[in-house]
Amino acid sequence: MIFTVAIDGPAAAGKGTISRAIADRFGFRHLDTGLLYRAVGALGGDPVAAARALRPEDLARDDLRTLQAGQAASRVAAIPEVRAALLDFQRRFARGEGGAVLDGRDIGTVICPEAEVKLYVTASPEVRAHRRWLEVGGDEARVLAEVRERDARDMGRADAPLKPAPDAVLIDTSAMGIDEAVAAACAVVADRLPQR
């Protein structure tokens, strides 16, 4: 069975948690596409060369979940040649046998416009900044400023900006707990799955 779940949304909205939960529940493979860009940013040097040479083991680095790696990812993701270098990898993963969940910024709009399910997971900047602050600490006002800066960069880039696909189901997690958000997303997937 080929079945793709495309999940997009801004940083700290809950898309990673939801994606992993969907993959576990339905037995699908999972790809956090942001890790690809985080790895390219963390590798340093020429980002285009880094994207072309990216290896699976580069996605296992310990430093990919830091705020710095997230900012670097957002910067290299704005480079069209980096995006092109990673496009085929993501599409092959998405359309492999057995079902796949991909989460990122442009999965439903660019990477997998043919996905059987498209979700756009979001939350207010304040809620997302508070979640990120709980993860990384530091000055919460600074974290909010960085979340807003990243949103502006991700939504304003010329190539594959962050936005919901026209046919995406919107899930706003601002006032939801994890279980409620996961249940809402899983219900959409279950409804679209072909009957076995």
C-alpha positions as CSV (number, residue, x, y, z in Angstrom):
1,M,0.0,0.0,0.0
2,I,1.2,3.5,-0.9
3,F,-0.3,6.1,1.4
4,T,1.3,9.4,2.3
5,V,0.5,11.7,5.3
6,A,1.9,15.2,4.8
7,I,2.1,17.3,7.9
8,D,3.1,20.9,7.7
9,G,3.3,23.7,10.2
10,P,5.5,26.2,12.1
11,A,8.1,25.4,14.7
12,A,6.8,23.9,18.1
13,A,3.2,23.5,16.9
14,G,3.3,19.8,17.7
15,K,3.7,18.4,14.2
16,G,6.6,16.2,15.2
17,T,4.8,14.6,18.1
18,I,1.7,14.1,16.0
19,S,3.7,12.6,13.1
20,R,5.5,10.1,15.3
21,A,2.2,9.1,16.9
22,I,0.5,8.6,13.5
23,A,3.4,6.5,12.3
24,D,3.3,4.4,15.4
25,R,-0.5,4.0,15.3
26,F,-0.8,3.0,11.7
27,G,2.6,1.3,11.2
28,F,3.9,3.9,8.8
29,R,7.5,5.0,8.3
30,H,8.3,8.5,9.6
31,L,10.5,11.2,8.2
32,D,11.1,14.5,10.1
33,T,12.2,16.5,7.0
34,G,13.4,19.3,9.2
35,L,16.2,17.0,10.3
36,L,17.5,17.0,6.8
37,Y,17.8,20.8,6.8
38,R,19.1,20.8,10.4
39,A,21.8,18.3,9.4
40,V,22.8,20.4,6.4
41,G,23.0,23.5,8.6
42,A,24.9,21.7,11.3
43,L,27.4,20.2,8.8
44,G,28.6,23.8,8.0
45,G,30.6,24.8,4.9
46,D,28.8,25.0,1.6
47,P,25.2,24.1,2.2
48,V,24.5,23.0,-1.3
49,A,27.5,20.6,-1.2
50,A,26.4,19.4,2.3
51,A,22.8,18.7,1.0
52,R,24.1,16.7,-2.0
53,A,26.4,14.6,0.3
54,L,23.9,14.1,3.1
55,R,24.0,10.6,4.6
56,P,21.5,8.8,6.8
57,E,24.0,8.8,9.7
58,D,24.1,12.7,9.5
59,L,20.5,12.6,10.8
60,A,21.5,10.9,14.0
61,R,23.7,13.7,15.3
62,D,23.1,14.7,18.9
63,D,23.0,18.5,18.2
64,L,20.2,18.6,15.7
65,R,17.5,19.6,18.2
66,T,19.1,22.7,19.5
67,L,17.8,26.2,18.9
68,Q,21.0,27.0,16.9
69,A,20.4,24.0,14.6
70,G,16.8,25.1,14.0
71,Q,17.9,28.6,13.1
72,A,20.6,27.2,10.7
73,A,18.0,24.9,9.2
74,S,15.7,27.8,8.4
75,R,18.6,29.7,6.8
76,V,19.7,26.9,4.5
77,A,16.1,25.9,3.7
78,A,15.7,29.3,2.0
79,I,18.4,28.2,-0.6
80,P,16.7,26.8,-3.7
81,E,19.6,24.5,-4.6
82,V,19.5,23.0,-1.1
83,R,15.8,22.3,-1.4
84,A,16.3,20.7,-4.9
85,A,19.1,18.5,-3.6
86,L,16.8,17.1,-0.9
87,L,13.6,16.8,-2.9
88,D,14.1,13.4,-4.6
89,F,15.1,11.8,-1.3
90,Q,11.9,13.0,0.4
91,R,9.6,12.0,-2.5
92,R,11.1,8.5,-2.7
93,F,10.5,8.1,1.0
94,A,6.9,9.3,0.8
95,R,5.8,7.0,-2.0
96,G,7.5,3.9,-0.7
97,E,5.4,0.8,0.0
98,G,3.8,0.5,3.4
99,G,2.8,4.1,4.1
100,A,4.8,7.1,5.2
101,V,4.4,10.2,7.4
102,L,6.5,13.3,6.5
103,D,6.5,16.4,8.5
104,G,8.0,19.8,7.6
105,R,7.1,23.1,6.1
106,D,6.3,22.3,2.4
107,I,5.3,18.7,2.4
108,G,1.7,19.1,1.3
109,T,2.4,22.0,-1.0
110,V,5.6,21.0,-2.8
111,I,7.1,17.7,-1.8
112,C,3.9,15.5,-1.8
113,P,1.0,17.5,-3.3
114,E,-0.6,14.1,-4.1
115,A,-0.5,13.0,-0.5
116,E,-3.7,11.1,0.6
117,V,-3.8,13.1,3.8
118,K,-2.6,16.7,4.4
119,L,-2.6,18.3,7.8
120,Y,-1.5,21.8,8.8
121,V,-0.6,21.8,12.5
122,T,-0.3,25.3,14.1
123,A,-0.6,27.2,17.3
124,S,-0.2,30.8,18.3
125,P,3.4,32.2,18.4
126,E,3.1,32.7,22.2
127,V,2.1,29.1,22.8
128,R,4.8,27.8,20.5
129,A,7.5,30.0,22.1
130,H,6.5,28.8,25.6
131,R,6.7,25.2,24.5
132,R,10.1,25.8,22.9
133,W,11.3,27.7,26.0
134,L,10.3,24.7,28.2
135,E,12.6,22.5,26.0
136,V,15.6,24.8,25.7
137,G,15.3,27.3,28.5
138,G,16.9,30.7,28.4
139,D,15.0,34.0,28.1
140,E,11.4,33.3,27.1
141,A,11.0,36.8,25.5
142,R,14.1,36.0,23.3
143,V,12.6,32.6,22.4
144,L,9.4,34.3,21.3
145,A,11.4,36.8,19.2
146,E,13.2,33.9,17.5
147,V,10.0,32.0,16.9
148,R,8.5,35.1,15.2
149,E,11.7,35.7,13.2
150,R,11.7,32.1,12.0
151,D,8.0,32.3,11.1
152,A,8.7,35.4,9.0
153,R,11.6,33.7,7.2
154,D,9.8,30.4,6.6
155,M,6.5,32.0,5.5
156,G,8.2,34.8,3.5
157,R,10.8,32.8,1.5
158,A,10.4,32.9,-2.3
159,D,10.9,29.1,-2.7
160,A,8.4,26.8,-1.0
161,P,7.1,29.1,1.7
162,L,5.4,27.7,4.8
163,K,1.6,27.8,4.1
164,P,-1.2,25.3,4.4
165,A,-2.1,23.3,1.2
166,P,-5.5,24.3,-0.1
167,D,-6.9,20.9,0.8
168,A,-5.1,20.5,4.2
169,V,-7.1,19.9,7.4
170,L,-6.2,22.6,9.9
171,I,-5.4,21.5,13.5
172,D,-4.7,24.4,15.9
173,T,-3.1,22.9,19.0
174,S,-3.0,26.2,21.0
175,A,-5.6,25.0,23.5
176,M,-5.1,21.2,23.0
177,G,-3.2,18.7,25.0
178,I,-1.0,16.1,23.2
179,D,-3.6,13.3,23.4
180,E,-6.4,15.5,22.0
181,A,-4.2,16.7,19.1
182,V,-3.0,13.2,18.3
183,A,-6.6,11.9,18.4
184,A,-7.8,14.6,16.0
185,A,-5.0,13.9,13.5
186,C,-5.4,10.1,13.7
187,A,-9.2,10.4,13.1
188,V,-8.5,12.2,9.8
189,V,-6.0,9.5,8.7
190,A,-8.3,6.7,9.7
191,D,-11.1,8.2,7.7
192,R,-9.0,8.4,4.5
193,L,-7.3,5.0,4.8
194,P,-8.6,2.5,2.2
195,Q,-10.6,-0.3,3.8
196,R,-8.5,-3.4,4.1
